Amino acid sequence: MKKTQEAVTGKGSALTRYRHLIVGTDSFSALLYYEFCQLFTFFPGALGMAFRKIFWPKMFNCCGKGTVFGVGVVVRQPKKIILGKSVVISEYCILDGRSEADVPSLSLGDRSILSNNVMLSCKNGSISIGNDVGLNAQTVIQSTTGNKVIIGDDCIIGQRCLVIGGGNYDISNRKKLIRTSHIVDDGGVRIDNNVWLGANVSVLGGVTMEQGSVAGAGAVVSRSIPPFSICLGVPARVVRERT
């Protein structure tokens, strides 16, 4: 996938670049409908929420009944995004489904809720979030170059968490600029059902947090955590099992 700088300022007309990067399709009708929906992005109050609830679902690949959108939500490549039933997307969240793949790259399960300023970013990767998951304010979940992030059902993700698959550059060549090096394939992140991340937890690529595990506030999880375990610290270490 092109770097964002190249995609925004590269060859072709500004409209063509916009359609490819933001709308994610060459369809002129999809472009028009996307632009129509943007009229309601910052429409305030109950009326704005009602307009978004009526018109926005048709932007997406699939959007379940009862899903609501707060003010200021940013959506990129909506046809790559699947939203379940009764999903809540709070104010100023970012749903970025950017991917070269023809299949959906971002999915949110039924009754999931995103608090304010949550960012879900697919940079040619994929993010799958299960049912009844809560993502608290300012959390960032990112998948890069095929390193999938998978979050199971009934998970609690605390404030300002970072979950990232494919976050490391290959720095083995000293003569090459780091920014032009490729992203290392780290296997992505898997967070199983019923996992709780406290505030400011970072979960790095290659990690699996197994069912029922807990990461305490501020932990940096750089290795996999067994089921029903509690981990703390930097780097996170298992301190005890849930009894």
Secondary structure, 3 states (H helix, E strand, C coil): CCCHHHHHHCCCCHHHHHHHHHHCCCCHHHHHHHHHHHCCCCCCHHHHHHHHHHHHHHHCCEECCCCEECCCCEEECHHHEEECCCCEECCCCEEECCCCCCCCCEEECCCCEECCCCEEEEEECCEEECCCCEECCCCEEEEECCCCEEECCCCEECCCCEEEECCCECCCCCCCCHHHCCECCCCCEEECCCCEECCCCEECCCCEECCCCEECCCCEECCCECCCEEEECCCCEEEEECC
